[in-house]
Amino acid sequence: MPASLPFPCRVCAGESGERQSGAWHCDRCGWRLGDAPDADLPRPRIDVVYYLRYRDRVKIGTSATPRRRLAAIMHDELLAFEPGDRRVEHERHVEFADLREGGEWFTLTGALAAHVDAVRARVGEPWAAYDRWLGDAYRRLSS
């Protein structure tokens, strides 16, 4: 049963978690509370393909720094993240080429709407998914 953490997670700033084997673990990223990522290691690179809605259109883009990137783009809603880099982004642009309105913007309808729904169902809320991927990457670096 999730409970409030004694202090925010150092990886994702999550505030809820569970005690496991005598230690608190963040619900968002799974990081063990109190452990600090190794400061000598670079922050893990997490590439995501993002789906941003603005009115009835969707921008399909990619970024390794999604908070900064999304802050620079006018949008109404972040619909989903999926793990991926420019290759995956290009695959999506080709897959939905018949819905392209210009640049990286596509009409939100039919197959694209179904794809976004499937991605969201598979990975969950975008920022929570990103935090999980970040926590997983830190754990891989630490082991």
Backbone as JSON Lines, residues from 0, in Angstrom:
{"i":0,"aa":"M","n":[0.84,-1.17,0.0],"ca":[0.0,0.0,0.0],"c":[0.89,1.24,0.0]}
{"i":1,"aa":"P","n":[0.81,2.1,-1.06],"ca":[1.63,3.3,-1.11],"c":[1.37,4.23,0.08]}
{"i":2,"aa":"A","n":[2.44,4.85,0.53],"ca":[2.37,5.82,1.63],"c":[3.27,6.99,1.28]}
{"i":3,"aa":"S","n":[3.14,8.07,2.02],"ca":[4.0,9.22,1.81],"c":[5.43,8.88,2.23]}
{"i":4,"aa":"L","n":[6.37,9.23,1.38],"ca":[7.78,9.02,1.7],"c":[8.22,10.05,2.74]}
{"i":5,"aa":"P","n":[9.22,9.71,3.55],"ca":[9.72,10.66,4.54],"c":[10.33,11.92,3.91]}
{"i":6,"aa":"F","n":[10.86,11.78,2.68],"ca":[11.36,12.92,1.91],"c":[11.31,12.52,0.43]}
{"i":7,"aa":"P","n":[11.32,13.5,-0.48],"ca":[11.18,13.17,-1.91],"c":[12.33,12.31,-2.44]}
{"i":8,"aa":"C","n":[12.0,11.53,-3.42],"ca":[12.98,10.67,-4.1],"c":[14.06,11.54,-4.77]}
{"i":9,"aa":"R","n":[15.32,11.11,-4.68],"ca":[16.42,11.88,-5.28],"c":[16.5,11.73,-6.78]}
{"i":10,"aa":"V","n":[15.86,10.71,-7.34],"ca":[15.89,10.51,-8.79],"c":[14.77,11.26,-9.48]}
{"i":11,"aa":"C","n":[13.53,11.1,-8.99],"ca":[12.38,11.65,-9.71],"c":[11.54,12.63,-8.9]}
{"i":12,"aa":"A","n":[11.89,12.85,-7.64],"ca":[11.13,13.73,-6.74],"c":[9.77,13.15,-6.37]}
{"i":13,"aa":"G","n":[9.57,11.85,-6.59],"ca":[8.32,11.2,-6.19],"c":[8.12,11.32,-4.68]}
{"i":14,"aa":"E","n":[6.85,11.33,-4.28],"ca":[6.53,11.55,-2.86],"c":[5.82,10.37,-2.21]}
{"i":15,"aa":"S","n":[5.55,9.3,-2.97],"ca":[4.91,8.14,-2.36],"c":[5.74,6.9,-2.66]}
{"i":16,"aa":"G","n":[5.59,5.91,-1.76],"ca":[6.36,4.69,-1.94],"c":[5.91,3.6,-0.99]}
{"i":17,"aa":"E","n":[6.69,2.55,-0.95],"ca":[6.4,1.41,-0.08],"c":[7.69,0.96,0.59]}
{"i":18,"aa":"R","n":[7.52,0.37,1.77],"ca":[8.67,-0.23,2.46],"c":[8.83,-1.64,1.94]}
{"i":19,"aa":"Q","n":[10.04,-1.97,1.53],"ca":[10.38,-3.3,1.05],"c":[11.69,-3.71,1.71]}
{"i":20,"aa":"S","n":[11.7,-4.82,2.39],"ca":[12.9,-5.32,3.07],"c":[13.52,-4.24,3.97]}
{"i":21,"aa":"G","n":[12.67,-3.51,4.67],"ca":[13.14,-2.52,5.63],"c":[13.54,-1.18,5.06]}
{"i":22,"aa":"A","n":[13.4,-0.98,3.74],"ca":[13.79,0.29,3.13],"c":[12.62,0.84,2.3]}
{"i":23,"aa":"W","n":[12.55,2.15,2.21],"ca":[11.54,2.79,1.37],"c":[11.98,2.76,-0.09]}
{"i":24,"aa":"H","n":[11.03,2.49,-1.0],"ca":[11.27,2.53,-2.44],"c":[10.21,3.41,-3.08]}
{"i":25,"aa":"C","n":[10.63,4.29,-3.96],"ca":[9.74,5.23,-4.64],"c":[8.78,4.48,-5.56]}
{"i":26,"aa":"D","n":[7.5,4.86,-5.51],"ca":[6.5,4.25,-6.4],"c":[6.71,4.63,-7.86]}
{"i":27,"aa":"R","n":[7.2,5.84,-8.13],"ca":[7.33,6.3,-9.51],"c":[8.49,5.65,-10.24]}
{"i":28,"aa":"C","n":[9.67,5.64,-9.62],"ca":[10.85,5.16,-10.34],"c":[11.46,3.91,-9.74]}
{"i":29,"aa":"G","n":[11.03,3.51,-8.54],"ca":[11.56,2.31,-7.91],"c":[12.87,2.5,-7.18]}
{"i":30,"aa":"W","n":[13.39,3.72,-7.14],"ca":[14.68,3.99,-6.49],"c":[14.56,3.79,-4.99]}
{"i":31,"aa":"R","n":[15.6,3.26,-4.38],"ca":[15.63,3.07,-2.93],"c":[15.91,4.42,-2.27]}
{"i":32,"aa":"L","n":[14.98,4.84,-1.44],"ca":[15.08,6.15,-0.79],"c":[16.33,6.21,0.09]}
{"i":33,"aa":"G","n":[17.04,7.3,-0.01],"ca":[18.26,7.47,0.76],"c":[19.5,7.18,-0.07]}
{"i":34,"aa":"D","n":[19.37,6.31,-1.07],"ca":[20.51,6.07,-1.96],"c":[20.62,7.26,-2.9]}
{"i":35,"aa":"A","n":[21.84,7.61,-3.23],"ca":[22.08,8.71,-4.16],"c":[22.7,8.13,-5.42]}
{"i":36,"aa":"P","n":[22.25,8.57,-6.6],"ca":[22.93,8.14,-7.81],"c":[24.4,8.55,-7.74]}
{"i":37,"aa":"D","n":[25.26,7.74,-8.3],"ca":[26.69,8.02,-8.29],"c":[26.95,9.33,-9.03]}
{"i":38,"aa":"A","n":[27.45,10.33,-8.31],"ca":[27.68,11.66,-8.89],"c":[28.76,11.64,-9.96]}
{"i":39,"aa":"D","n":[29.62,10.62,-9.96],"ca":[30.68,10.53,-10.96],"c":[30.18,9.99,-12.31]}
{"i":40,"aa":"L","n":[28.98,9.4,-12.3],"ca":[28.42,8.86,-13.53],"c":[27.55,9.92,-14.19]}
{"i":41,"aa":"P","n":[27.55,9.96,-15.52],"ca":[26.67,10.92,-16.2],"c":[25.21,10.52,-16.02]}
{"i":42,"aa":"R","n":[24.33,11.52,-16.07],"ca":[22.9,11.23,-16.01],"c":[22.56,10.33,-17.19]}
{"i":43,"aa":"P","n":[21.8,9.26,-16.96],"ca":[21.46,8.37,-18.08],"c":[20.68,9.1,-19.16]}
{"i":44,"aa":"R","n":[20.92,8.73,-20.39],"ca":[20.19,9.3,-21.53],"c":[18.96,8.43,-21.77]}
{"i":45,"aa":"I","n":[17.8,9.04,-21.69],"ca":[16.54,8.34,-21.94],"c":[15.88,9.02,-23.15]}
{"i":46,"aa":"D","n":[15.96,8.39,-24.3],"ca":[15.33,8.93,-25.5],"c":[13.87,8.51,-25.53]}
{"i":47,"aa":"V","n":[12.99,9.47,-25.81],"ca":[11.57,9.16,-25.91],"c":[11.01,9.75,-27.2]}
{"i":48,"aa":"V","n":[10.02,9.05,-27.73],"ca":[9.17,9.6,-28.78],"c":[7.96,10.14,-28.05]}
{"i":49,"aa":"Y","n":[7.64,11.4,-28.3],"ca":[6.51,12.02,-27.61],"c":[5.38,12.32,-28.59]}
{"i":50,"aa":"Y","n":[4.19,12.34,-28.03],"ca":[2.97,12.65,-28.78],"c":[2.29,13.81,-28.07]}
{"i":51,"aa":"L","n":[2.34,14.99,-28.69],"ca":[1.75,16.19,-28.11],"c":[0.51,16.59,-28.89]}
{"i":52,"aa":"R","n":[-0.58,16.83,-28.19],"ca":[-1.81,17.28,-28.85],"c":[-1.9,18.79,-28.77]}
{"i":53,"aa":"Y","n":[-2.23,19.39,-29.9],"ca":[-2.61,20.79,-29.95],"c":[-3.85,20.85,-30.83]}
{"i":54,"aa":"R","n":[-4.97,21.12,-30.19],"ca":[-6.29,21.08,-30.83],"c":[-6.52,19.68,-31.4]}
{"i":55,"aa":"D","n":[-6.7,19.55,-32.71],"ca":[-6.99,18.23,-33.29],"c":[-5.79,17.66,-34.03]}
{"i":56,"aa":"R","n":[-4.61,18.15,-33.65],"ca":[-3.38,17.68,-34.29],"c":[-2.44,17.1,-33.24]}
{"i":57,"aa":"V","n":[-1.51,16.26,-33.72],"ca":[-0.52,15.65,-32.83],"c":[0.87,15.86,-33.43]}
{"i":58,"aa":"K","n":[1.78,16.29,-32.59],"ca":[3.19,16.37,-32.99],"c":[3.86,15.09,-32.52]}
{"i":59,"aa":"I","n":[4.52,14.41,-33.43],"ca":[5.32,13.23,-33.1],"c":[6.77,13.67,-33.2]}
{"i":60,"aa":"G","n":[7.44,13.7,-32.06],"ca":[8.83,14.12,-32.02],"c":[9.63,13.24,-31.09]}
{"i":61,"aa":"T","n":[10.9,13.55,-30.94],"ca":[11.76,12.78,-30.05],"c":[12.68,13.73,-29.29]}
{"i":62,"aa":"S","n":[13.07,13.29,-28.11],"ca":[13.98,14.09,-27.29],"c":[14.64,13.23,-26.23]}
{"i":63,"aa":"A","n":[15.86,13.61,-25.88],"ca":[16.54,13.01,-24.73],"c":[16.37,13.91,-23.5]}
{"i":64,"aa":"T","n":[15.79,15.09,-23.72],"ca":[15.52,16.04,-22.62],"c":[14.07,16.51,-22.76]}
{"i":65,"aa":"P","n":[13.12,15.6,-22.5],"ca":[11.72,15.94,-22.8],"c":[11.16,17.11,-22.0]}
{"i":66,"aa":"R","n":[11.53,17.3,-20.76],"ca":[10.99,18.44,-20.01],"c":[11.35,19.76,-20.68]}
{"i":67,"aa":"R","n":[12.6,19.89,-21.07],"ca":[13.04,21.1,-21.74],"c":[12.39,21.23,-23.12]}
{"i":68,"aa":"R","n":[12.35,20.15,-23.87],"ca":[11.79,20.19,-25.22],"c":[10.31,20.54,-25.21]}
{"i":69,"aa":"L","n":[9.54,19.89,-24.36],"ca":[8.1,20.13,-24.33],"c":[7.77,21.53,-23.84]}
{"i":70,"aa":"A","n":[8.62,22.09,-22.99],"ca":[8.39,23.46,-22.52],"c":[8.52,24.46,-23.67]}
{"i":71,"aa":"A","n":[9.22,24.08,-24.72],"ca":[9.44,24.99,-25.85],"c":[8.39,24.86,-26.96]}
{"i":72,"aa":"I","n":[7.46,23.93,-26.81],"ca":[6.48,23.67,-27.86],"c":[5.07,23.98,-27.34]}
{"i":73,"aa":"M","n":[4.32,24.81,-28.06],"ca":[2.95,25.07,-27.66],"c":[2.13,23.8,-27.86]}
{"i":74,"aa":"H","n":[1.43,23.39,-26.8],"ca":[0.58,22.21,-26.89],"c":[-0.49,22.27,-25.81]}
{"i":75,"aa":"D","n":[-1.55,21.5,-26.02],"ca":[-2.64,21.41,-25.05],"c":[-2.43,20.26,-24.07]}
{"i":76,"aa":"E","n":[-1.79,19.18,-24.56],"ca":[-1.72,17.97,-23.73],"c":[-0.6,17.06,-24.22]}
{"i":77,"aa":"L","n":[0.13,16.5,-23.27],"ca":[1.07,15.42,-23.56],"c":[0.26,14.13,-23.54]}
{"i":78,"aa":"L","n":[0.17,13.47,-24.68],"ca":[-0.64,12.25,-24.77],"c":[0.12,11.01,-24.33]}
{"i":79,"aa":"A","n":[1.37,10.88,-24.77],"ca":[2.11,9.65,-24.47],"c":[3.59,9.83,-24.75]}
{"i":80,"aa":"F","n":[4.38,8.97,-24.11],"ca":[5.8,8.76,-24.41],"c":[5.94,7.29,-24.78]}
{"i":81,"aa":"E","n":[6.84,7.02,-25.7],"ca":[7.28,5.64,-25.89],"c":[8.8,5.67,-25.99]}
{"i":82,"aa":"P","n":[9.45,4.61,-25.5],"ca":[10.9,4.61,-25.59],"c":[11.3,4.62,-27.06]}
{"i":83,"aa":"G","n":[12.26,5.45,-27.41],"ca":[12.71,5.47,-28.79],"c":[13.49,6.71,-29.13]}
{"i":84,"aa":"D","n":[14.25,6.58,-30.21],"ca":[15.1,7.67,-30.67],"c":[14.61,8.12,-32.05]}
{"i":85,"aa":"R","n":[15.49,8.77,-32.8],"ca":[15.09,9.29,-34.12],"c":[14.64,8.19,-35.07]}
{"i":86,"aa":"R","n":[15.2,6.99,-34.92],"ca":[14.79,5.87,-35.78],"c":[13.32,5.54,-35.56]}
{"i":87,"aa":"V","n":[12.9,5.44,-34.29],"ca":[11.5,5.14,-33.97],"c":[10.6,6.3,-34.41]}
{"i":88,"aa":"E","n":[11.07,7.52,-34.16],"ca":[10.3,8.69,-34.6],"c":[10.07,8.63,-36.11]}
{"i":89,"aa":"H","n":[11.12,8.33,-36.88],"ca":[11.0,8.22,-38.34],"c":[10.01,7.12,-38.73]}
{"i":90,"aa":"E","n":[10.08,5.98,-38.03],"ca":[9.12,4.91,-38.31],"c":[7.68,5.39,-38.12]}
{"i":91,"aa":"R","n":[7.43,6.16,-37.07],"ca":[6.08,6.68,-36.82],"c":[5.68,7.68,-37.91]}
{"i":92,"aa":"H","n":[6.62,8.52,-38.34],"ca":[6.3,9.48,-39.39],"c":[5.92,8.75,-40.69]}
{"i":93,"aa":"V","n":[6.63,7.68,-41.01],"ca":[6.31,6.88,-42.19],"c":[4.97,6.17,-42.0]}
{"i":94,"aa":"E","n":[4.78,5.58,-40.83],"ca":[3.56,4.82,-40.53],"c":[2.31,5.69,-40.67]}
{"i":95,"aa":"F","n":[2.4,6.95,-40.27],"ca":[1.22,7.83,-40.28],"c":[1.33,8.93,-41.34]}
{"i":96,"aa":"A","n":[2.12,8.68,-42.39],"ca":[2.36,9.68,-43.43],"c":[1.07,10.19,-44.07]}
{"i":97,"aa":"D","n":[0.06,9.33,-44.19],"ca":[-1.2,9.76,-44.81],"c":[-1.96,10.76,-43.94]}
{"i":98,"aa":"L","n":[-1.56,10.92,-42.68],"ca":[-2.22,11.87,-41.78],"c":[-1.38,13.13,-41.55]}
{"i":99,"aa":"R","n":[-0.24,13.23,-42.25],"ca":[0.67,14.36,-42.05],"c":[0.03,15.66,-42.54]}
{"i":100,"aa":"E","n":[0.12,16.68,-41.67],"ca":[-0.37,18.01,-42.03],"c":[0.77,18.93,-42.43]}
{"i":101,"aa":"G","n":[1.95,18.59,-42.01],"ca":[3.14,19.4,-42.3],"c":[4.15,19.21,-41.21]}
{"i":102,"aa":"G","n":[5.43,19.13,-41.58],"ca":[6.47,18.93,-40.59],"c":[6.24,17.66,-39.79]}
{"i":103,"aa":"E","n":[6.21,17.81,-38.47],"ca":[5.98,16.67,-37.57],"c":[4.57,16.65,-37.02]}
{"i":104,"aa":"W","n":[3.66,17.37,-37.64],"ca":[2.27,17.46,-37.17],"c":[1.36,16.57,-38.01]}
{"i":105,"aa":"F","n":[0.48,15.84,-37.3],"ca":[-0.41,14.87,-37.93],"c":[-1.83,15.08,-37.41]}
{"i":106,"aa":"T","n":[-2.81,14.71,-38.22],"ca":[-4.2,14.77,-37.79],"c":[-4.46,13.66,-36.78]}
{"i":107,"aa":"L","n":[-5.03,14.01,-35.64],"ca":[-5.32,13.02,-34.6],"c":[-6.63,12.32,-34.92]}
{"i":108,"aa":"T","n":[-6.52,11.21,-35.59],"ca":[-7.7,10.44,-35.99],"c":[-7.29,9.0,-36.28]}
{"i":109,"aa":"G","n":[-8.26,8.13,-36.36],"ca":[-8.07,6.76,-36.82],"c":[-6.9,6.02,-36.23]}
{"i":110,"aa":"A","n":[-6.03,5.56,-37.12],"ca":[-4.91,4.71,-36.72],"c":[-3.96,5.41,-35.76]}
{"i":111,"aa":"L","n":[-3.75,6.7,-35.93],"ca":[-2.85,7.43,-35.03],"c":[-3.45,7.53,-33.63]}
{"i":112,"aa":"A","n":[-4.74,7.83,-33.55],"ca":[-5.4,7.89,-32.23],"c":[-5.34,6.53,-31.55]}
{"i":113,"aa":"A","n":[-5.55,5.46,-32.32],"ca":[-5.48,4.1,-31.75],"c":[-4.06,3.78,-31.3]}
{"i":114,"aa":"H","n":[-3.06,4.21,-32.07],"ca":[-1.67,3.97,-31.69],"c":[-1.33,4.69,-30.38]}
{"i":115,"aa":"V","n":[-1.71,5.94,-30.27],"ca":[-1.45,6.72,-29.05],"c":[-2.12,6.05,-27.86]}
{"i":116,"aa":"D","n":[-3.37,5.61,-28.03],"ca":[-4.08,4.92,-26.94],"c":[-3.35,3.63,-26.54]}
{"i":117,"aa":"A","n":[-2.85,2.89,-27.53],"ca":[-2.14,1.64,-27.24],"c":[-0.81,1.9,-26.52]}
{"i":118,"aa":"V","n":[-0.1,2.94,-26.94],"ca":[1.16,3.29,-26.27],"c":[0.87,3.66,-24.83]}
{"i":119,"aa":"R","n":[-0.13,4.49,-24.62],"ca":[-0.46,4.93,-23.25],"c":[-0.9,3.74,-22.39]}
{"i":120,"aa":"A","n":[-1.67,2.81,-22.97],"ca":[-2.1,1.63,-22.21],"c":[-0.9,0.75,-21.86]}
{"i":121,"aa":"R","n":[0.08,0.68,-22.75],"ca":[1.25,-0.17,-22.54],"c":[2.22,0.44,-21.52]}
{"i":122,"aa":"V","n":[2.48,1.74,-21.6],"ca":[3.51,2.34,-20.74],"c":[2.95,3.17,-19.6]}
{"i":123,"aa":"G","n":[1.69,3.55,-19.65],"ca":[1.09,4.33,-18.57],"c":[1.26,5.82,-18.75]}
{"i":124,"aa":"E","n":[1.01,6.54,-17.68],"ca":[1.1,8.01,-17.69],"c":[2.52,8.4,-18.12]}
{"i":125,"aa":"P","n":[2.65,9.34,-19.06],"ca":[3.97,9.62,-19.65],"c":[5.08,9.96,-18.65]}
{"i":126,"aa":"W","n":[4.84,10.89,-17.73],"ca":[5.92,11.28,-16.83],"c":[6.25,10.18,-15.84]}
{"i":127,"aa":"A","n":[5.27,9.41,-15.42],"ca":[5.54,8.28,-14.53],"c":[6.39,7.23,-15.27]}
{"i":128,"aa":"A","n":[6.08,7.0,-16.54],"ca":[6.87,6.06,-17.35],"c":[8.3,6.55,-17.49]}
{"i":129,"aa":"Y","n":[8.46,7.83,-17.78],"ca":[9.8,8.4,-17.91],"c":[10.59,8.22,-16.62]}
{"i":130,"aa":"D","n":[9.95,8.49,-15.49],"ca":[10.63,8.33,-14.2],"c":[11.03,6.87,-13.95]}
{"i":131,"aa":"R","n":[10.18,5.92,-14.34],"ca":[10.53,4.49,-14.2],"c":[11.75,4.17,-15.05]}
{"i":132,"aa":"W","n":[11.75,4.65,-16.3],"ca":[12.87,4.37,-17.2],"c":[14.15,4.99,-16.66]}
{"i":133,"aa":"L","n":[14.05,6.18,-16.08],"ca":[15.21,6.84,-15.49],"c":[15.73,6.04,-14.29]}
{"i":134,"aa":"G","n":[14.82,5.61,-13.41],"ca":[15.21,4.79,-12.27],"c":[15.87,3.49,-12.7]}
{"i":135,"aa":"D","n":[15.29,2.84,-13.72],"ca":[15.88,1.6,-14.25],"c":[17.3,1.85,-14.78]}
{"i":136,"aa":"A","n":[17.47,2.95,-15.5],"ca":[18.78,3.26,-16.07],"c":[19.81,3.53,-14.97]}
{"i":137,"aa":"Y","n":[19.41,4.26,-13.92],"ca":[20.32,4.49,-12.8],"c":[20.7,3.16,-12.13]}
{"i":138,"aa":"R","n":[19.73,2.26,-11.96],"ca":[20.04,0.98,-11.33],"c":[21.01,0.17,-12.19]}
{"i":139,"aa":"R","n":[20.84,0.21,-13.5],"ca":[21.78,-0.51,-14.39],"c":[23.19,0.06,-14.27]}
{"i":140,"aa":"L","n":[23.28,1.4,-14.16],"ca":[24.59,2.04,-14.01],"c":[25.24,1.69,-12.68]}
{"i":141,"aa":"S","n":[24.41,1.49,-11.66],"ca":[24.91,1.25,-10.3],"c":[25.33,-0.19,-10.07]}
{"i":142,"aa":"S","n":[24.86,-1.09,-10.94],"ca":[25.14,-2.5,-10.67],"c":[26.39,-3.0,-11.36]}
